[in-house]
Amino acid sequence: MKQLVIYLMLCVVLLNSISCAKKKYPESIIENQPVYYSKFDINGVPMEFKAGENEVYMYADVTKDTADVNEYNSTLRRSNCNGCGPSLKFVLRDYKATSGSETSKIDSTVRVGRYEYLKNIQGPVYKASYKATQNGNGSVLSFNWNFEDGTSLTGTNVSYEFQNPGTSKVCVSLKTANGCVSNLCHDELIGRNTLNCEVSARADTSSSVDFATSVSGGTAPYKYYWEFGDGTNLQGNAEVTHYYPYSGSYLAQVTVVDATGVRTITQYNVVTKHDISSCAVNFSRTSLSEISAIQQSLSKVRIVYTNEQGVSYQSLGKEQPANSNFEILNVQDGETNENGRPTKIVNIRFNCEVYNAAEKLTISNGFSTISIAY
């Protein structure tokens, strides 16, 4: 009997020890591990890549191009197939170039917000800022801007990128609350150190108007040829005073010629004697900066899709349609990858067109969780 009691007690202890043991999981299962995937439609046909299924894995690395710009590459593809399909690759360019021991700030590169797709860049573009003014009477209802390529903008202050250096027409139209309309156009010289002239005028209750110019670019000295809009012309200086015998609105202009013979023409709407029936629009270029090809490529993205047959298509090559978008929705810290690089876990939404020499594909309804190594 005593042996039976001891035996039963041993059984109870053994059962308790079994029930209190920690639950064993397979080594491949890690709780709260991010799932890298991509869901999207190709020409309306649903596609899905999911890391850990069908030998698909997430590959993340960083490379540097010849301009010292980091490119962060994230690819969903099969582990035994490098270069064949299907696969989907995202490439995010850094926000600046880094050389030598200089490092990039990943939180400035990978941030929540919309990104533009990288496009073929032929050369520098020139970003200009303009400001419109009303020099006559009546409260401003609108300023409408028109540029030579058909671009239309509204507002007192606007910015525009000229794709090529040279001469380009810029026009602005003013509408006032009392129905007055005034228009003005300039042929702008666009490029590095191009000749530019801005005109200002001071008109009081008398008939005299004081004109002044501000010239930049070109090669000094400059010559000034004035036309005051009332039939009077004058070869004069940078600042002149003109007498108008009648009240009203006049279109004055000055032609500035530099030492090499380059000329620019600037027009100015002037109202004399505070004529209450006249409105007058004018505008000035407040800045012009050159944006290099490298600068244009920063913080841009591209997508490369490879089909089952190993044929690749990418978003770079043509202008993306208006409904294309790439948006980072969320960024989290990830673990160090197998190459010892820290990572970010990034959720994105995207739509675009991808191309090769033979055809175009439309990617729509795209959502992904990817890894970015840095």
C-alpha positions in Angstrom: 0.0 0.0 0.0 2.8 2.4 0.9 4.5 1.6 -2.5 1.2 2.4 -4.3 0.9 5.8 -2.5 4.5 6.7 -3.5 3.8 5.6 -7.1 0.6 7.8 -7.3 2.5 10.8 -5.8 5.3 10.4 -8.4 2.6 10.4 -11.2 1.1 13.6 -9.9 4.5 15.4 -9.7 5.3 14.2 -13.3 2.0 15.4 -14.6 2.4 18.8 -13.0 5.9 19.2 -14.5 4.6 18.4 -18.0 1.7 20.8 -17.8 4.0 23.7 -16.6 6.6 23.3 -19.4 6.9 26.2 -22.0 5.2 25.7 -25.3 7.7 24.8 -28.0 7.4 26.5 -31.4 9.3 25.5 -34.6 12.4 27.6 -35.0 11.1 29.1 -38.3 8.1 30.7 -36.5 8.8 34.1 -35.0 6.0 35.9 -33.3 5.1 39.4 -34.7 7.4 38.9 -37.7 6.5 41.4 -40.5 5.0 39.8 -43.6 6.5 41.2 -46.8 4.1 41.1 -49.7 2.8 42.9 -52.7 -0.7 42.9 -54.2 -1.5 44.6 -57.5 -3.2 44.3 -60.9 -1.4 44.0 -64.2 -3.7 45.2 -67.0 -6.5 44.3 -64.7 -5.3 40.8 -63.8 -4.6 40.3 -60.0 -1.0 39.5 -58.9 0.4 38.7 -55.5 3.9 38.1 -54.1 4.3 37.0 -50.5 7.6 36.3 -48.8 7.8 32.8 -47.4 5.4 31.3 -50.0 6.4 29.6 -53.3 10.1 30.2 -52.5 9.5 34.0 -52.7 11.7 36.2 -50.4 12.3 39.9 -49.8 15.7 41.1 -50.8 16.9 44.5 -49.7 20.2 46.3 -50.5 21.6 49.7 -51.2 23.8 50.7 -54.2 25.5 53.9 -55.2 25.4 55.3 -58.7 28.2 57.2 -60.5 26.8 60.5 -59.2 27.2 59.3 -55.5 23.5 59.0 -55.0 22.3 56.0 -53.0 19.6 53.8 -54.4 17.6 51.7 -51.9 16.5 48.5 -53.7 13.7 46.2 -52.5 12.8 43.1 -54.5 10.3 40.3 -54.0 11.5 37.3 -56.0 12.1 33.6 -55.8 15.2 32.6 -53.9 16.5 30.3 -56.7 16.0 32.8 -59.5 18.0 36.0 -59.9 16.9 37.9 -63.0 14.0 35.7 -64.0 10.4 36.2 -63.1 8.0 36.9 -61.8 9.4 39.6 -59.5 8.7 43.1 -58.4 11.4 45.6 -57.6 11.1 49.1 -55.9 14.0 51.6 -56.2 14.0 54.7 -54.1 16.7 57.3 -54.8 18.3 59.2 -51.9 17.4 62.8 -51.1 21.0 64.0 -51.7 24.4 62.8 -53.0 26.9 61.5 -50.5 30.6 61.1 -51.0 33.5 59.8 -49.0 32.7 59.2 -45.4 29.5 61.3 -45.6 26.4 59.4 -44.6 22.8 59.8 -45.5 19.9 60.2 -43.1 17.5 57.4 -43.8 14.6 59.2 -42.0 15.0 62.0 -44.5 14.9 59.6 -47.5 12.2 57.2 -46.3 9.4 59.3 -45.0 5.6 59.2 -45.1 4.3 61.1 -48.2 4.0 61.1 -52.0 7.0 60.5 -54.3 7.4 61.3 -58.0 8.5 58.6 -60.5 11.9 59.0 -62.0 11.9 60.0 -65.6 14.4 60.3 -68.4 16.4 63.5 -67.7 18.0 65.3 -70.7 19.7 68.1 -68.9 19.1 71.0 -66.4 15.8 72.7 -66.0 15.3 76.3 -64.7 12.9 77.1 -61.9 11.5 80.6 -62.0 9.3 82.4 -59.5 7.0 85.3 -60.5 5.0 87.9 -58.7 2.0 89.8 -60.2 0.9 93.3 -59.1 -2.1 95.6 -59.7 -0.9 99.1 -60.4 -4.2 100.7 -61.2 -7.6 100.9 -59.6 -10.1 98.2 -58.5 -9.7 95.3 -56.2 -8.1 92.2 -57.6 -10.4 89.3 -58.5 -7.8 87.0 -60.1 -4.4 86.7 -61.7 -4.2 84.1 -64.4 -0.8 83.0 -65.8 -0.1 81.3 -69.1 3.2 79.7 -70.3 4.3 78.8 -73.7 3.8 75.0 -73.3 0.2 75.5 -72.4 0.6 75.5 -68.6 -1.9 77.7 -66.7 -1.5 78.8 -63.1 -3.4 81.2 -60.8 -2.4 83.4 -58.0 -0.3 86.4 -57.1 2.9 84.3 -56.7 3.6 81.3 -59.0 6.6 79.1 -59.8 7.3 77.3 -63.1 10.0 75.0 -64.4 11.4 75.8 -67.9 12.5 72.5 -69.4 15.0 74.1 -71.8 17.1 77.3 -72.0 16.2 79.9 -74.5 13.4 82.4 -75.0 9.9 81.6 -73.7 6.8 83.7 -73.5 5.1 84.4 -70.1 1.7 86.1 -69.9 -0.5 87.2 -67.0 -4.0 88.5 -67.0 -5.7 90.6 -64.3 -9.4 90.7 -63.6 -10.8 93.2 -61.1 -14.1 93.1 -59.1 -15.4 96.0 -61.2 -14.9 94.1 -64.5 -11.6 95.7 -65.6 -9.2 93.4 -67.5 -5.4 94.0 -68.1 -2.9 91.8 -69.8 0.9 91.7 -70.0 3.4 89.3 -71.8 7.2 89.1 -71.6 9.6 87.1 -73.8 11.8 85.7 -71.0 15.4 84.8 -71.6 16.0 81.5 -69.7 19.4 80.0 -68.9 22.6 80.5 -66.9 23.5 84.2 -66.4 20.9 85.3 -68.9 20.1 89.0 -69.3 17.0 90.1 -67.3 15.5 93.5 -66.7 12.8 94.3 -64.1 10.9 97.7 -64.3 9.2 99.7 -61.6 7.4 103.0 -61.8 6.2 105.7 -59.5 3.2 107.8 -60.6 1.6 110.4 -58.5 -1.4 112.7 -59.1 0.7 114.7 -61.6 1.5 113.6 -65.2 5.1 112.7 -64.5 6.1 109.1 -64.0 9.5 108.0 -62.7 10.8 104.7 -64.3 13.6 102.6 -62.8 15.2 99.4 -64.0 17.0 96.5 -62.2 19.2 94.6 -64.6 21.0 91.2 -63.9 23.0 88.8 -66.0 24.5 89.5 -69.4 27.6 91.6 -69.7 27.9 95.2 -68.6 27.8 98.0 -69.7 24.1 98.2 -70.8 22.2 100.5 -73.1 18.6 101.5 -72.5 16.1 102.2 -75.2 12.7 103.5 -73.9 9.3 103.6 -75.5 6.7 105.2 -73.3 3.5 104.1 -75.1 2.4 107.7 -76.1 4.6 107.8 -79.2 7.7 109.2 -77.4 11.0 107.3 -77.5 14.2 107.9 -75.7 17.7 106.4 -75.5 18.5 107.0 -71.9 19.7 105.6 -68.6 18.5 103.0 -66.2 16.3 105.6 -64.5 14.2 108.1 -66.5 11.2 110.5 -65.9 8.5 110.9 -68.5 5.7 113.4 -68.7 2.3 112.2 -69.9 -0.1 115.0 -71.0 -3.3 112.9 -70.5 -4.5 110.6 -67.8 -5.0 106.9 -68.6 -3.2 103.6 -69.0 0.0 103.3 -71.1 2.1 100.3 -72.1 5.7 101.4 -71.7 8.7 99.3 -72.6 12.5 99.3 -72.3 14.9 97.4 -74.5 18.2 96.6 -72.7 21.2 95.7 -74.8 24.4 94.4 -73.1 28.0 94.8 -74.2 27.8 91.6 -76.4 24.7 92.7 -78.2 22.3 90.4 -76.3 19.0 92.2 -75.8 15.9 91.8 -73.6 12.6 93.7 -73.8 10.5 94.4 -70.7 7.0 96.0 -70.8 5.2 97.8 -68.0 1.6 99.0 -67.7 1.5 102.4 -66.1 -1.5 104.5 -65.0 -1.2 108.3 -64.9 -2.9 110.7 -62.6 -4.5 107.8 -60.7 -7.0 107.3 -63.5 -10.0 105.6 -61.9 -11.1 103.9 -65.1 -7.8 102.0 -65.5 -6.5 98.8 -64.0 -2.9 97.8 -64.8 -1.2 94.4 -64.3 2.5 94.0 -64.1 4.8 91.1 -63.0 8.4 90.5 -62.1 10.6 87.5 -62.0 11.7 87.2 -58.4 14.1 84.3 -58.8 15.6 81.9 -61.4 17.6 78.9 -60.4 19.2 76.0 -62.3 18.2 72.5 -61.3 20.8 70.0 -62.5 19.9 66.6 -63.8 21.2 65.0 -60.6 19.0 67.3 -58.5 16.0 66.4 -60.6 16.5 62.7 -59.8 16.7 63.0 -56.0 13.9 61.4 -53.9 12.4 59.8 -57.0 11.2 56.2 -57.4 11.0 53.6 -60.1 9.4 50.2 -60.3 10.7 47.2 -62.3 8.3 44.3 -63.0 9.5 41.0 -64.5 7.0 38.5 -65.8 7.0 34.7 -65.7 9.0 34.6 -69.0 11.7 36.8 -67.6 10.7 39.9 -69.6 11.2 43.1 -67.7 9.3 46.3 -67.7 10.0 49.5 -65.8 8.4 52.8 -64.9 11.4 54.8 -66.3 11.2 55.6 -70.0 8.1 57.7 -70.6 6.0 60.3 -68.9 3.7 58.7 -66.3 0.0 59.4 -66.6 -1.7 61.9 -64.3 -3.3 59.1 -62.1 0.1 57.4 -61.4 1.2 57.7 -57.8 3.6 56.3 -55.2 2.9 56.9 -51.6 4.7 55.7 -48.4 1.9 55.1 -45.9 3.9 54.0 -42.8 7.5 53.5 -41.8 8.7 51.3 -38.9 12.1 50.2 -37.6 13.0 46.7 -38.8 15.7 44.1 -37.7 19.2 43.8 -39.0 19.2 41.8 -42.2 21.6 38.9 -43.2 24.1 41.4 -44.5 24.3 43.2 -41.2 22.4 46.3 -42.4 19.6 47.9 -40.4 16.2 48.0 -42.1 13.0 49.9 -42.3 9.6 48.2 -42.7 7.7 50.3 -45.2 4.1 50.2 -46.3 3.4 51.7 -49.8 0.5 52.3 -52.2 1.3 52.6 -55.9 -0.1 52.9 -59.5 2.0 53.4 -62.6 2.7 52.3 -66.1 5.8 50.1 -66.9 7.4 49.8 -70.3 9.9 48.0 -72.5 10.7 48.4 -76.2 7.7 46.3 -77.2 4.8 47.1 -75.0 3.3 48.9 -72.0 1.6 47.4 -68.9 -0.6 49.2 -66.4 0.0 48.5 -62.7 -3.0 49.5 -60.6 -4.4 48.9 -57.0 -0.9 48.3 -55.7 -0.2 47.8 -52.0 3.0 46.4 -50.5 5.0 46.0 -47.3 8.7 46.0 -48.2 12.0 46.1 -46.4 14.5 48.9 -47.1 18.1 48.3 -46.0 20.5 51.1 -45.3 
